[in-house]
């Protein structure tokens, strides 16, 4: 499966967002990761639908929208209309994740599910027939710039094995503390979509190009 860089705009300079998005796109990034936080599921607040809509108007990258919000079904339709291509929800935040996944699909988007570092990998099994993406958090969700949790590597490996056994083409995304120094560890474990925030946006053109050069070696 193609290895894809998904720069997270949580770490971007909001005053230069358009310029920085263009820089990572030109370096070869295909996805743009947009973290949506409600101050309830996680402590922080971040972007809403208007930011997604604004980016969509001038950006043809895949908009990978990660909903770190309580009961995300309330907002799925609005994010789909704003321009999301992929909508990922947290299993820990849903009363009925199956219903929210159906809702995402009915809006014409790909559906993803995510779990926090303390959630057992086994909970993913019942969703393997329904989703197009699984996101493993390798830090506690809510803040950028955190260090990669070493135990995440085995969790990625276990998830990759679940996907293999399912026989389906499900993208395996990893988010949290991944950069040029450890991305190969994550790729070797089985991930194919790499979210990187501060590791890219400290110098978008240079760092995205460096990450892409590593990812291309694994295609």
Residue pairs with C-beta under 8 A, 6 or more apart in sequence:
1 169
1 171
1 192
2 192
2 219
3 187
3 192
3 193
3 194
3 215
3 216
3 218
3 219
4 29
4 30
4 31
4 171
4 192
4 193
4 194
4 215
5 24
5 28
5 29
5 30
5 31
5 194
5 196
5 200
5 208
5 211
5 212
5 215
6 29
6 30
6 31
6 32
6 33
6 64
6 173
6 193
6 194
6 195
6 196
7 24
7 29
7 31
7 32
7 33
7 195
7 196
7 197
7 200
7 201
7 204
7 208
8 33
8 34
8 35
8 144
8 175
8 195
8 196
8 197
8 200
8 201
9 17
9 20
9 21
9 32
9 33
9 34
9 35
9 47
9 55
9 197
9 201
10 33
10 35
10 46
10 144
10 197
11 144
11 145
11 197
11 198
11 200
11 201
11 202
12 20
12 21
12 201
12 204
13 20
13 201
17 55
18 58
20 201
20 204
21 32
21 55
21 59
21 61
23 204
23 205
23 208
24 32
24 200
24 201
24 204
24 205
24 208
25 59
25 61
26 205
27 204
27 205
27 208
27 209
27 212
28 208
28 209
28 212
28 216
29 61
29 200
29 208
29 212
30 61
30 62
31 61
31 62
31 63
31 64
31 86
31 193
32 55
32 59
32 61
32 62
32 63
32 64
33 64
33 66
33 175
33 195
33 197
34 47
34 51
34 52
34 55
34 63
34 64
34 65
34 66
34 84
35 46
35 47
35 66
35 68
36 46
36 47
36 48
36 65
36 66
36 67
36 68
36 69
36 79
37 44
37 45
37 46
37 68
37 69
37 141
37 142
38 45
38 68
38 69
38 70
39 45
40 69
40 70
41 68
41 69
41 70
41 90
41 92
41 93
41 141
42 68
42 141
42 142
42 143
43 142
43 143
44 142
44 143
49 75
49 78
49 79
49 81
49 82
50 82
52 63
52 65
52 79
52 82
52 83
52 84
53 82
53 83
55 63
55 83
56 63
56 82
56 83
57 83
62 85
62 86
63 83
63 84
63 85
63 86
64 85
64 86
64 88
64 173
64 193
64 195
65 79
65 84
65 85
65 86
65 87
65 88
66 88
66 112
66 114
66 135
66 175
67 75
67 76
67 79
67 87
67 88
67 89
67 90
67 93
68 90
68 93
68 141
68 142
69 75
69 93
70 93
71 93
71 94
71 95
72 87
72 89
72 90
72 93
72 94
72 100
73 94
73 96
73 99
73 100
73 103
76 87
76 100
76 103
76 104
76 107
76 109
77 103
77 107
79 87
80 87
80 104
80 107
80 108
80 109
81 107
84 109
85 109
85 110
86 109
86 110
86 111
86 112
86 132
86 133
87 104
87 107
87 109
87 110
87 111
87 112
88 111
88 112
88 113
88 114
88 133
88 135
88 173
89 97
89 100
89 101
89 104
89 111
89 112
89 113
89 114
90 113
90 114
90 115
90 116
90 141
91 97
91 113
91 114
91 115
91 119
91 123
91 124
91 127
92 115
92 116
92 119
94 100
97 113
97 127
98 127
98 130
101 111
101 113
101 127
101 130
101 131
102 130
104 110
104 111
105 111
110 132
110 133
111 130
111 131
111 132
111 133
112 131
112 132
112 133
112 134
112 135
112 171
112 173
113 124
113 127
113 131
113 133
113 134
113 135
114 134
114 135
114 136
114 137
114 141
114 175
115 121
115 123
115 124
115 135
115 136
115 137
116 137
116 140
116 141
117 137
117 138
117 139
117 140
117 149
117 151
117 152
117 155
121 155
121 158
121 159
121 162
124 134
124 159
124 162
125 162
127 134
128 162
128 163
128 166
128 168
128 170
129 166
129 168
131 170
132 170
132 171
133 170
133 171
133 172
133 173
133 193
134 159
134 163
134 170
134 171
134 172
134 173
135 173
135 174
135 175
135 195
136 152
136 155
136 156
136 159
136 172
136 173
136 174
136 175
136 191
137 152
137 175
137 176
138 148
138 149
138 152
138 155
138 156
138 174
138 175
138 176
138 177
138 178
138 186
139 146
139 147
139 148
139 149
139 175
139 176
139 177
140 146
141 175
141 176
144 197
144 198
145 197
145 198
146 176
146 177
147 177
148 176
148 177
148 178
148 182
149 176
149 177
152 174
152 176
153 185
153 186
153 189
154 189
156 172
156 174
156 186
156 189
156 190
156 191
157 189
157 190
159 172
159 190
160 172
160 189
160 190
160 191
161 190
163 170
163 172
163 190
171 192
171 193
172 190
172 191
172 192
172 193
173 191
173 192
173 193
173 194
173 195
174 186
174 191
174 193
174 194
174 195
175 195
176 195
178 186
178 194
178 195
178 196
178 199
179 196
179 199
179 207
179 211
180 199
180 207
180 210
180 211
180 214
183 194
183 196
183 211
183 214
183 215
184 214
184 218
186 194
187 194
187 214
187 215
187 218
194 211
194 215
196 207
196 211
199 207
199 211
200 207
200 208
200 211
201 207
